């Protein structure tokens, strides 16, 4: 019988995606963040119990196959609060943390994480972050600060745990900067892409390079 898995998706709506402010209004950033969250939830569908860990109450989502936990704690403390709760269960499930801005991932990425051996499996993001993490031991807690991939790797080594790495283009591509919108238009196929296209964003060729343009005003 496969080990049960709890999939936790941390999410912050208030002030979401501030680095996209040059190209999206606050309301557009909130809607885009929600679209990405639903794309991530779609990727995890049927692969585990889904919990959205939010800093505040959420609007009603299209999906209802999840629970929402609200915590005012910062990301690291909130995740470790969840981990401590799971550790207290008689049959502790594996825990997978999946960031809510991974608009390009699909079920193959989640299954790829699950198929990777290790007490801890890390999926690195661009710039040294940890976009996904699978924890199969009660000994490990998250270290989401600074270059978190390095901190997570060092923590696994300190505890003497085996560690696996899962890497793909999609899992490594968190959507943070205006230039990342082009990645959504090229590689996305869900709500995030449809939302961005609905705002008037398109790909155009400029001197042999592909760039993003918007044909509607902010």
N, C-alpha and C positions, 0 to 999 in steps of 0.2 A: 504494500500500500504506500503510495507516495507521501512524503512528508508534507503536511499542510503548510501553506505559505500566506503570510500577511503582506500585502502590498500597500505601502504608505506613500502618498503623494503630498509632499509639503506644498502649501499654496498661500500666497499673500495677494489679496485683491487691492487693498488700500495702498495707493502709490505704486501700483504694479508697473514693472517694465519702464522705470524712469529713464533709462538710457535710450529709449525709443522716442523721447520727447521731441527731438528735432523733426520727426516725421509723423507722429501721431498725437492727437489731443489726449488729455487724461481719460475722457470717456472711451475713446477708441482704444487706448492701451488696456483699460479694464476689460472691454469686450474681447480684445485679442487674447488677453491672458486667459479668459474663460474658455475661448475657443481652443487654445492650446491644451488647457487642462482636460477638456473633453476628448481631444485627440489622444492624449496620454492614457486616459481611462479606456478608450476604445482599444488601444494596443494591449492593455492588460486584461481585457475581457475574457472571462472563463479560466484564467490562469491562477487565480487566488482571490482571497477576500480583499476588497479594496476599501481603504480608508483615506479620505482626504483630510489632511492635518492643516487646518486653517487658522490664521491669526484672528479672524473675525467671522461672524455669521455670513453665509453665502446666499446668493440668490438661488432660486430653484434651477437646477440643471436639467438638461434634457434627459440625462441618464439617472436612473433611480437604483442602480445595482451597486450601491456603495453606502458607507456611513461617513458622517462628518464629525471630526473631533475639533473643538475650538480650544486653542491655547494662546495666551498672550505671551508665552515664553519665546525667547529667540529660537532660531532654527535648531541649534545644537541641543539646547536644554529640552525643547519640545520633543525632539526625536528620542532622546535618551529617557525621557519620561515615558514614552510609548514602549521603548525597549524594556524598561524596568517592569512595566505592567505585563508584558508578554513573558518575561522571565519568571513571574509569579504564578504562571499557569501550570497545571499538572502536565499537560502535553504541550510544550512550548513549540509554536510554529516557527519556521524560518521567516525571517523578515527581509523584505526587499524595499529599499527606498528608491523611488523614481522621481526625479525632478519634474515639475509641472510645465517647464518650458521646452521639453524635448518633443517639439511638434512633428519631427520627422520619423520617430521610432514606430515600429510595428510589432506585432506579436512575435516575429522571429527574433527580435532583440531581447524580449523578455524570456523567451524559451532558450536563447543563447546564454543568457545569464544563468538560468536554472541548470543548464547542462554543463556549466563550467565547474570544475572541481575546486574545492578549497573551503576552509572554515569561513573565510571571508572572500567574496568576489567583488572586485572593484571595476567600474567602468569609467575611465578617465574622460574628462571634458577638455576642451581647448583651454589653454592657459593654466592648467594645473588643478582644475576643480574635479569633483567627483560627481558625475551625473547620475550614476546608479550604483547601488551597493547592496549586496546580498550577504546577510549575516546568518550563519548557521550555528552559532555558539552563544551561550549566555554571557561569555566573558567579554565580548567586544562591545564597545560603545562608539558612537560617531564622534568625529573630530572636525566638524564643519567650521573651519576658520582659515583664512588665508589660502594658501595652496593646499587644499584639503586632501588631494590625492597623496601628497607626500606624508601628511600627518596620519592618514589612514594606513598607509603602508608601514610607517614606522610603528604605529600602535600594534598592528598585527605581528610585526617582528618582535616587539617588546614582550608580547604575551605568548610568543612561541607558537603562533597559529599558522596553519597553512593558508596560502593566499593564491587566488586565481585572478586573472585579468581577462575581462571581456571588452573588446574594442571593435567598433564599427563606425563608419562615417556618420550614420544616423544617430547613434547613441552619443557620439562625441560632439554633436552640433546643437548646443543650447542656443536659443534665440534671444539675444540680448541687445545687439547693436543694429542700427539702421541697415547696414550692409547685409545682415542676416535675413532680411526680408526676401532678398533674392534667392536664398537657399530654400525658403518656404515655397516660393513660386516655381522653382526648378524641381525640387524633390518632394514637396508635400502633396498629399492627395486627400486631405480631410477638411474639417471645419476651418482650420487656420488658413489654409490656402484660399478657400472660398470667401472667408471674411476679408482677407487682404485684397483679393481680386475685386470684391464688391466695393472697396474703398477707391478703386481706380488705379491700383498699382499694377504695372506691367513690366515685362522684360523687353528691352530694346537693344539693338546692336549699335555700338558707337565706336567707330574706328577699329573694328575687329574685336572689341570687348563687349561683353554682355553687362548692361547696367540696369538698374531699376529706376523707373520713372512713375510719377503719379499724375494722372490726368484729371483729378478732381481736387479742389482746394481743401485744405485743412479747415 
